[in-house]
Amino acid sequence: MSIERISPAQALQRQRDGAILIDVREDDERAAGKPAGAIGVPLGEILDRIAAIAPRLDAPLLLSCAHGQRSLHAAMALQGLGYSRLASVDGGFVRWAAEGLPVERGALDADAAERYSRHLLLPEVGAAGQQRLLEARVALIGAGGLGSPAGLYLAAAGVGTLTLIDDDIVEKSNLQRQVLHTDARVGTPKTQSARIALKALNPSVEIETVAQRLTAANVEALIRDHDVVIDGADNFPTRYLLDAACRRLKIPLVYGAVHRFTGQVSVFDARDAASPCYRCLFPEPPAAADAPNCAEAGVLGVLPGIIGLLQTNEAIKFLLGIGTPLVGRLLCFDALGATFRELRLPRDPQCPGCGAQAQFRGYADIEQVCSTH
C-alpha cells in the first residue's frame, strides 16, 4: 500500500485534530527548530521508540523530515510494523517553515546548529550539552602559552563567556608558543590581542577582558561567578592565590604547568571532599632558583599547546558532566619521550591549604608566604 503524501498545511490541520506529528531528522538538524508540537525521533530510532509514542496500531501518524524523503522511508517502515494510518509531509520542514506554519525554535539557532554539528552528533553532548556550554563562564588566568590553546578551543567549542585575565603585552619572544597572538600585534595588551583572535574564530562567544595582574585585593572579584577556572599562570604567587580563592568560592581549578620539555595537569575541585588542592602538591612555594620560568629555563614551543589542550579537555568534561576528571591524579607528559605518566595525588591531611588544621588568614598572608621564598 502506498504512503499518503500531504502538504504541511494539511499536516498542521490533522495535528490539530489529534494526529501525532513525528520529525525524523537527526538531533543536530532539529536543534535549529522543528514543526511546533512535533516529537523528535531520528529515523534510525523510530522502530525502537514508536511503541512508546503510539501504542495503538491505528493511531494517526504524520512523518516529517527535511524535504520529504526520509519521512517516506519512516512511514514505510512503520507500515511494516502494522501501523495503518500513516502520512508523509511533502516538502518536510523546509516547506513547513517557508509557508510560515508554527515552528518551535530549538535552543540553538541555525548558525549554532551548523557550527556545533559535530558536537550535536555525540550522545554525550547533544543539543542539551551544547546549551550548557553556551551558558558556561570560564575564567582563563593568563593569555599566554597555556591560555592560547585553551582560549582557542573553548571558543571553538562554544563556551559562552570567556574571561581573560592578563596584565602583560605581546612580545616577539611569545610568538614561538603563544598562538593567540601575531607579529602584527606585538606591543598590544595580550587580553586585547587574544580577544581579536577569539572573536575571529567564533563571533558569538562573549569575551571579557581584564588587563590586570591577579592579586590578593582582586582575586575573588575576578573569578567569582565562573563555572571553572583554568590556571595558565607562570608564577607561584598567582597559583597560590588562585588555589585559595577557588577553594573558598567552590570553583573547580584546572591546573597546568610546563618546564623545558615536561608538563603536568590536574584538577582541584573544592566541592569534592576527597579532592586535593594545589598546596597538597606544593605545600610551600619553592625558591625562585629551584623553579625558573620559561624566560629563564626555556620551553619547547609545542609543549604549552599540549598541556593547555589537556586542561581544556578537563574543563569541557566538567562543564558537560562527562568522563572522569583528573581529581586526585597528576598527569605528567614528557615531550622528548612522548610518554604520559599518571601519579596518584591524594588529599594531604596536613596540607596548609585544605588540611584539618589549615587556617585562612587572608589573601595578603598568602602573598607574604610567597614573597619569603
VEXVOGU-477908 format. One record per residue: y, x, z of N, C-alpha, C, CB in turn. Coordinates in steps of 0.2 Angstrom, whole numbers, plus 5000, padded with zeros to 4 digits. Glycine has a CB too. Layout:
VEXVOGU-477908
YXZYXZYXZYXZ ...
***
This chain:
VEXVOGU-477908
499450045000500050005000500650045000500049955006 501150034996501750074995502250065001502150064988 502650115003503050105008503750075006503250175011 503950025010504649995008505150045009504749935012 505650045004506250085005506850045005506250134998 507250055010507850015012508450055012507749965018 509050025011509650055012509850065019510250015008 510250115021510550125028510750065031511050185028 511150025027511449955029510949905031511949925024 510349905027509849865029509449885035509349855023 509349955036509049985042509449965048508950055041 510149975047510549955053510449885055511249965052 510449835050510349765052509649755055510449725046 509149785053508449775056508449805063507949805051 508749865063508849895070509149845075509249965070 509649815073509949765077509549705079510649745074 509049695074508649635075508049655079508449615069 507949725081507449745086506949795083507049685088 507049815077506649865074506749935077506749875066 506249975078506350045081506550095075505750065084 507050125076507350175071507150245073508050175069 506750285069506550355071506750405066505750355072 507150455069507450505065506950565065508150535067 506550585060506050635060506350705058505550615055 506950715058507250785056507050825062507950775055 507150895061506950935067507550935072506951015064 507450965078507950955083508550995081507650995089 508551045078509151085076509551045071509051155073 509251005067509650965062509950905066509150935057 509650875071509950815074510450835079509350775078 510450905080510950925085511650905084510951005086 511850905077512450885075512650815075512650915068 512050775075512150695075511550665072512850675072 511550595074510950555071511250485071510350565075 510850445067511050365067511050345075510550325063 511550305076511650285083510950245085512250235084 510750255091510150225094509450245091510250155092 509450295086508850325084508450365089508950365077 507850365088507450405093507250465089506750375095 507350525091507250585088506550615089507750645090 506150615084505450645084505350685078504950595085 505250755078505150795072504550775069505050865074 504550775062503950755058503350775060504050775051 503250845062502650875064502350845071502750945065 502750805075502550775081502450705081503050795086 502650675075502650595075501950565077502850575068 501450595074500750565075500550575083500250595071 500750625086500650635093501050595098500650705095 501650575096502050545100502150465099502750575100 501950445093502150375091501850325096501850365084 501250335099500950285103501350265109500250305106 501750325112502150305117502850275115502350375120 503050285109503650245106503450175104503950285101 502950165101502750095098501950085100502950095091 501850065105501050045107500749995102501050025114 501149955100500849895096500849915088501249835097 500349905085500249925078500749885073499549925075 500949825076501349785072502049785074501149705073 502249845077502949855079503349875073503049905084 503949845072504349865066504649935066504949805064 504449975062504650045062505150065056504050095063 505650095057506050125052506150195053506850095053 505950235047505950305047506550335043505250335044 506850385046507450415043507350495044508050385046 507650525038507650595039508350615036507050635035 508450675032509050695030509250655023509050775028 508750655019508850625012508350565010508850675007 507850565014507350505012506650525010507650465007 506550595010505850615008505350625014505950685004 505550655019505150665025505050605028505450715030 505450555028505350495031504850455027506050445031 504750465021504250435017503550465019504350445009 503550525020502950555022502750535029502950635022 503250525034503050505040502850435040503750505045 503150385036502850315035502150315033503350285031 502050355028501350355025500850385031501250405019 501050435035500550455040500450405045500850515043 500950365047500950305052500550255049501650285054 500550245042500150185039499450205040500350185032 499250265040498550295040498350275047498550365039 498750275052498550255059498450185060499050285064 498750145055498650075056499250035057498150055062 499850065057500450035058500649995051501050085060 500849935052500949895046501649875044500549825047 502149875048502749855047503249925047503049805052 503249955041503550015040504050015034503050075039 504650055035505150055030505450125031505650005031 505650155025505950225025506650215023505550265020 507150245026507850235025508050285019508250255031 508150245013508350285007509050325008508350235001 508950385006509550425007509650455014510150385005 509250435019509250465025509950475029509050535025 510050515033510650525037511250545033510550575043 511150575028511650595024512050535021511450645018 511650485018511950425016512150385021511350385012 511850385027512050345033512750365035511550355039 512850425036513450445038514050435033513450525040 513850445026514350435021514550365020513950465014 514150325022514350245022514650225028513650205021 514850275033515150255039514850215044515850225036 514150215044513750175049513850215055513050165046 513650185061513750215068513250275068513550165073 513650325071513250395072513350415079513650445067 512850435082512850465088512850535088512150445092 513450565090513550635089513150675094514350655089 512850735092512550775096512950815101512050815092 512750855105513150895110513450945106512650925115 513150965100513351025096513650995089512751075094 514251025087514550995081514151035075515251015081 514351015069513951045063514051115063514251015057 514551145065514651225065514151255070515351245066 514151225076513751255081512951245079513851215088 512851185076512151175074511851225069512051105071 512351245064512151295059512151365062512651295053 512651375066512751445069512151465074513351455073 511951415078511451425083510751395081511651405090 510651395074510051355072509351395074510051355064 509451455075508851495076508651485084508851565075 509151475088509051455095508751395096509751465099 509051345091508851275092508051265090509251235088 507851315086507051315084506651335090506951355078 506951365095506551385101506451335106506851455104 505851315108505751255113506051275119505051245114 506051345121506351365127507151365127506151435128 507451355122508151355121508351275119508451405116 508251265113508451195110509151175111507951145113 509251115109509951095110510251095117510051025107 509751075122509951075129510151145131509451045133 509751195130509851265132510451285129509251305130 510551275122511151295119511851265122511151285111 511751205124512351175128512451205134512151105129 511951235138512051265144512451335143511351285147 512251365137512551425135513351415134512251465129 513451365130514151345128514551325134514151285123 514251305140514651285146514651345151514351225149 514351405149514251455154514951495154513651495153 515051535160515551585161515251645163516151555166 515351695159515151765161515651815162514551785156 515651855167516151905168515851975166516451905175 516252005162516052075159516552125163516052085152 516252165167516652215170516552285166516352235178 517152295162517152345158517052325151516652395160 517452345146517352335139517252395135517952295136 516752435138516652505135515952505133516752555140 515552555135514852575132514352515133514652635134 514352495139513852435141514152365139513752435149 514852365140515152295139515152285131515852305141 515152335127515252325120514652285117515252385116 513952305118513452265116513352205120512752305117 513552205126513452135130513952085127513552155137 514552105126515052065124514852035117515752095123 514652075112514452055106513952005106514352115101 513352015109512851975109512951915113512152015111 513351915119513451855122513851805118513851875129 514351835114514751795110514351765104515351835107 513951805101513451785096513051725098513051845093 512751735105512351685107512651615109512051705114 513351615109513751555111513851545118513351495108 513951595122514151595129514851565129514051655133 515051515132515651485131516251515133515651415134 516251555138516851585141516651655143517151555146 516951705140516851775142517451805145516651825136 517451835151518051865155517951935154518151835162 518451965151518352045150518852075155518552065143 518552115159519052145165518952225163518752135172 519552255161519552325160520352345160519152345153 520552395163521252425163521352485158521452435170 520852495154520852555150521152545143520152595150 521252595139521452595132520952625128522152625131 520952605122520452635117520652705115520352595110 520152755116520252825114519752845109520152875120 519952885105519452905099518752925102519752965095 518752955107518052985110517652925112518153025116 517952865113517552805115517152775109518052745117 517352795103517052755097516352785095517452775091 516152835098515452855097514952815100515352925100 515152765105514652725108514952655110514452755115 515652645110515952585112516052545105516552595116 515552505103515652475096516052415096514952465094 516352395101516852335100517452365097516952305107 517552425097518252455095518252485089518552505101 518752495086518852535079519352585079518952485074 519352625074519852685074520552655074519652725068 520552605070521252575069521552545076521252515064 521152535081521352505087521452565093520952455089 521352625091521452675096522152675099521352745093 522252675105522852665109522952595111523452685105 522552545109522652475111522252465117522352435105 522452425122522052405128521352375126522452345132 520852405129520152385127520052305128519652415132 520352275132520252205133520552165126520652175139 521152195124521452165118520952185112522152185117 520752245111520352265106519652225106520252335106 519352215112518752185112518852105110518452185119 519352075112519552005110519551995103520151985114 519852045099519952045092519252045089520352095089 518852085091518152095088517652035090517752155091 517752005096517351955098517551885095517351945106 518151875094518451815091518251815083519151815091 518251875080518051885073517351865072518151955071 516951885077516151865077516051795078515851905082 516351765083516251695085516951665087515751685090 517351625083517951605085517951545090518251575079 517351515091517351465096517251485103516751415094 517051545104517051575111517651585114516551635111 517751565120518451575124518351645127518551525129 518851685125518951755128519551755133518951805122 519351775139519951785144519951855146519751735151 520551885145520651955146521051965153520951985140 520752015156521152045162521252115162520752025169 521752145160521952215159522152245166522452225154 521652235171521752265177521152305180521952205182 521252345184520652385187520452335193520852455190 519752335193519452285199519552325205518752275197 519852295210520052325217519852285222520752345217 519952305229519752265235520252205235519852305241 520852205232521352155233521152095228521952185231 520852115222520752065217520052045215521052085211 519552075218518852075216518552005216518352115220 518651965222518451895222518751855217518451875229 519451855217519851815212519551825205520551825213 519451885203519251895196518551875194519351965195 518051875199517451855197517251785199516951905199 517651755204517451685206517451635200518051665211 516951585201516851535196516551555190517551505194 516151615190515751635185515051625186515851705183 514651615181513951605182513551665183513651565176 513751715180513451785181513951835179512851785176 513851895182514251955181513852015179514651975188 514152045173513752095170514152165172513752095163 513852205175514152275178514152325172513752295184 514752335169514752385164515252435167515052355158 515252445173515752495176515452565176515852475184 515952615177515652685176515852725183516052715170 515952685188516152725194515852685200516852735195 515652715206515352685212515852645215515152745216 516452655216516952615220516852535217517652635220 516952535210516952465207516252435208517052475200 515752475208515052445209514952415216514552495207 515152455221515152435227515552375229515352495232 516152365226516552305227516152245223517252315224 515952255217515552205214514952185218515352225207 514552225220514052205224514152165230513652275226 514652185234514852145240515152075238515452185244 515552075233515852015231515351965228516452025225 514851985224514351945221513951915227513951985216 513751965232513351935237513751885241513151995242 514351895242514751845246514851775242515451865248 514951785235515051725231514451695228515551745225 513851725230513151705227513151705220513051635230 513351755216513351755209512851815207514051775206 512451795203511951855201512351915197511451825196 512151975199512452035196511952065192512752075202 512052075186511652115181511852185181511552085174 511552235184511652305184511452345179511452335191 511852395176511652435171511952505172511752405164 511652555171511952625171511652675166511952655178 512052715164511752765159511952835161512052755152 511552885159511752955161511353005156511452975168 511753035152511453085147510953045142511153145150 510353045144509853015139509452965143509353075137 509652945149509252895153509652835155508952925159 509352785156509752725158509352675163510052685153 509652635166509252585171509552525171509152615178 509152475172509352405173509052365178509252365166 509452325182509052275187509552215188508952315194 509252165192509652105193509652095201509352045190 510252095204510352075211510652005211510852125214 510251965214510351895215510351865222509851855211 510951865225511051845232510851775233511851855234 510651735229510451665230509651675232510551625224 509351725230508651735231508551785238508251775225 508251755243508251785249507851855249507851745254 507451855244506951915243507351975239506351905240 507851955236508252005231508552055235508751965227 508452115232508852175235509552175232508552245233 509952215235510652215232510752285230511252205238 511352305227511452365224511452425229512152375221 511552405236511552455241510852475243512052445247 510352425242509652445243509452505238509252385242 509752505233509652565228510052625230509752535221 510652615231511152665233511452645240511652685227 511152665245511452645252512152675253511052665258 512252735251512952765251513052795244512952825257 513752795242513852825236513752905236514652815234 513452935231513353005230513953045230512853015225 513953105231514553145230514753145222514453215233 515353155221515553155214515153205210516353165213 515053265213514653315209513953295207514753385213 513653255211512953235210512953175205512653215217 513553145203513453085199514053085194513553025203 514053135189514553145185514553085180514553215181 515153065177515253015172515153035165515952975173 515152995160515053015154515453065151515052955149 516153065153516653115151516453185153517353095153 516053185159515953255162515253275160515953245169 514753225159514053245158513853235151513553215162 514153185147514053165140513453115141513753225136 513453075135512953025134512753015127513152965137 512053005126511852985119512152925117511052985118 512552925111512952865109512552795109513252875103 511952795107511552735106511252715113510952745102 511252755118510952735125511352675128510952795129 512052675128512352615131512152555127513052625132 512052555121511852495117511252475119511852515110 510752515120510052495123510152455130509552545123 510452495134510452465141510952405141510752525146 511452405138511852345138511552285135512552355134 511152295130510752235127510252215132510352255121 509952255136509452235141509752195146509052295144 510452215148510752175153510952105150511452215154 511152105144511252045140510651995140511552055133 510152025139509451985139509351955146508852035137 509451995151509451965158509951905159509452025163 510551915157511051865158510851805154511751895156 510651805148510451745144509851715147510351765137 509351755150508751725153508951685159508251775155 509451715163509651675169510051615167510151725173 510451615162510851555160510451505158511351575155 509851515154509451465152508851445156509051495145 508751485162508251475167507551485164508351405169 507451535160506851555157506651625159506851545149 506051645158505751705159505751725166506151755155 505651795167505551825174506151875174504851855175 506651865179507151905179506951975183507751875184 507352025182507252095184507452095192507652145180 507352045195507452045203506952085206507551975205 507152135210506652175214506252225210506152125217 506552235204506252285199506852325196505852245193 506652385195507152435192506852455185507352495196 507152435180506852455173507252525171506952405168 506852575170507152645168506952655161506952695173 507452685157507252695150507452775149507652655145 506952805145507052875143507152875136506452925146 507752895133507852895126507452945122508552895125 507453005126507053055122506353045122507153125126 506053015127505353005126505152935123505053005133 505752895122505652825120505152785125505352825113 505252795131504752765136505152725141504352815140 504852665143505052625149504652635155505152555147 504952635161504552635167504852585172504552715170 504452545175504652495179504552515187504352425178 505052515191504952535198505052475202505452595200 504652465208504752415212505452435216504152405217 505852375217506452385221506452335226507052385216 506152345232506152285237506752285241505552295242 506952235244507452225249507352275255507652155251 507952315256507852365262508152325268508252425260 507652315273507852285279508452325283507352275284 508552385282509052425285509652435280508752495287 509652395275510252405270510952395273510152365264 511352435272512052425275512452375271512452495274 512152345266512452295262512252225264512452305255 511552215264511252155264510652155270510852135258 510652205274510152205279510352165285510052285281 509852155289509952105295510552135299509352105299 510652195300511152225304511852235300510952285308 511852225294512452235290513052195292512252225282 513552225292514252195294514752205288514452215301 515052145286515552155281516252155285515552085276 516552215283517252225287517852215282517252295290 517652195276518152185271518152235265518852195274 518452215260518352255254518752325254518552215248 519252325258519652385259519152435262520252375263 518752415267518252455270517752485266517952425276 517552445261517052475256517452525251516852415251 518052515249518452565246518552625250519152535244 518552625256518652685261518052725261518852655268 517452685261516752715261516652755255516252665262 516852735249516852765243517252825242516952715237 517852815245518352875245518152935249519052845247 517752925254517552985258516953025255517352955265 516652995249516053035247516253065240515552985245 
***
